[in-house]
Amino acid sequence: MVNVVYAMGQGGAEGAQGGLGAFVPLILMFVIFYFLLIRPQQKKQKEHQEMIRGLRKGDRVMLNGGIYGRITSLDESTLSVEIADKVRVKVNRSYVAALTHGQTEKESKAEPEKLKSK
């Protein structure tokens, strides 16, 4: 009977240490997820917020729906984007996906004419 109690006592002490050891892989997984997923996403979100704050009139943007246009006016939370000749849409600032530096179709056609006139 003493042997059974002695054996149970030893197992209990090892079980407490084993319980702490079971959390080590979970902690390591959280650290890996933080550096591979959470931190880069936070950095990307911060850069996007800075880009949205830095928008100016005349900037060329791409909206989340894939529409390209030029900013014609700004407000605190909205902006007006010209997507074609005399076609303007009002969108929320957060719907701007990226700044673009390409030329529109009209400008690319007009550029050779400007060079000829010089």
C-alpha positions as CSV (number, residue, x, y, z in Angstrom):
1,M,0.0,0.0,0.0
2,V,2.9,2.4,0.8
3,N,4.4,1.7,-2.6
4,V,1.1,2.8,-4.3
5,V,1.0,6.1,-2.4
6,Y,4.7,6.7,-3.0
7,A,4.2,6.2,-6.7
8,M,1.2,8.5,-6.9
9,G,3.2,11.2,-5.0
10,Q,6.0,11.1,-7.5
11,G,3.7,11.3,-10.5
12,G,1.9,14.3,-9.2
13,A,5.1,16.3,-8.9
14,E,6.2,15.4,-12.5
15,G,2.7,16.2,-13.8
16,A,3.0,19.8,-12.5
17,Q,6.3,20.3,-14.4
18,G,4.8,18.6,-17.5
19,G,1.9,21.0,-17.4
20,L,4.2,24.0,-17.5
21,G,6.1,22.3,-20.3
22,A,2.9,22.0,-22.3
23,F,2.6,25.8,-22.5
24,V,6.0,26.3,-24.1
25,P,4.9,25.2,-27.6
26,L,1.9,27.4,-27.4
27,I,4.0,30.4,-26.4
28,L,6.4,29.6,-29.3
29,M,3.5,29.4,-31.7
30,F,2.2,32.8,-30.6
31,V,5.7,34.3,-31.0
32,I,5.9,32.9,-34.5
33,F,2.4,34.1,-35.4
34,Y,3.2,37.6,-34.1
35,F,6.4,38.0,-36.2
36,L,5.0,36.3,-39.3
37,L,1.4,37.6,-39.4
38,I,0.4,40.2,-36.8
39,R,3.4,42.6,-37.0
40,P,3.6,42.8,-40.8
41,Q,-0.2,43.4,-41.0
42,Q,0.1,46.2,-38.4
43,K,2.9,47.8,-40.3
44,K,1.0,47.7,-43.6
45,Q,-2.1,49.2,-42.0
46,K,0.0,52.0,-40.5
47,E,1.5,52.8,-44.0
48,H,-2.0,52.8,-45.5
49,Q,-3.2,55.3,-42.9
50,E,-0.2,57.6,-43.5
51,M,-0.9,57.4,-47.3
52,I,-4.6,58.3,-46.7
53,R,-3.6,61.3,-44.5
54,G,-1.1,62.5,-47.1
55,L,-3.6,62.6,-50.1
56,R,-3.7,65.9,-52.0
57,K,-5.7,67.4,-54.8
58,G,-4.4,66.2,-58.2
59,D,-3.1,62.8,-56.9
60,R,-3.8,59.8,-59.0
61,V,-5.4,57.0,-57.0
62,M,-6.8,53.5,-57.3
63,L,-9.9,52.8,-55.4
64,N,-10.7,49.4,-53.7
65,G,-13.0,48.5,-56.6
66,G,-10.2,48.8,-59.1
67,I,-11.3,52.2,-60.4
68,Y,-8.5,54.7,-61.3
69,G,-9.0,58.4,-61.1
70,R,-7.6,61.8,-60.1
71,I,-8.6,63.6,-56.8
72,T,-10.4,66.8,-57.6
73,S,-11.4,67.8,-54.1
74,L,-10.9,66.8,-50.5
75,D,-12.9,66.8,-47.3
76,E,-12.2,65.4,-43.8
77,S,-13.7,62.0,-44.5
78,T,-14.5,62.0,-48.2
79,L,-12.9,62.9,-51.5
80,S,-14.1,63.6,-55.0
81,V,-12.4,61.5,-57.7
82,E,-12.7,62.2,-61.4
83,I,-12.8,58.8,-63.2
84,A,-13.5,60.1,-66.7
85,D,-14.0,63.4,-68.4
86,K,-16.6,65.3,-66.3
87,V,-17.4,62.2,-64.4
88,R,-16.8,62.6,-60.6
89,V,-17.6,60.3,-57.8
90,K,-17.5,61.0,-54.1
91,V,-15.9,58.3,-52.0
92,N,-14.8,57.7,-48.4
93,R,-11.1,58.2,-47.9
94,S,-10.7,54.6,-46.6
95,Y,-11.7,53.3,-50.0
96,V,-8.4,54.5,-51.6
97,A,-6.3,51.4,-52.2
98,A,-3.1,53.0,-53.5
99,L,-1.5,56.0,-55.1
100,T,-0.7,55.5,-58.7
101,H,1.9,57.4,-60.7
102,G,0.8,56.3,-64.2
103,Q,-0.7,58.5,-66.8
104,T,-4.3,58.4,-67.8
105,E,-5.3,57.5,-71.4
106,K,-6.1,61.1,-72.3
107,E,-2.7,62.4,-71.0
108,S,-0.8,59.7,-72.9
109,K,-2.5,60.8,-76.1
110,A,-1.9,64.4,-75.4
111,E,1.8,64.1,-74.6
112,P,3.0,63.5,-78.2
113,E,1.0,66.6,-79.3
114,K,2.7,68.7,-76.6
115,L,6.1,67.5,-77.8
116,K,5.3,68.4,-81.4
117,S,4.2,71.9,-80.5
118,K,7.6,72.6,-78.7
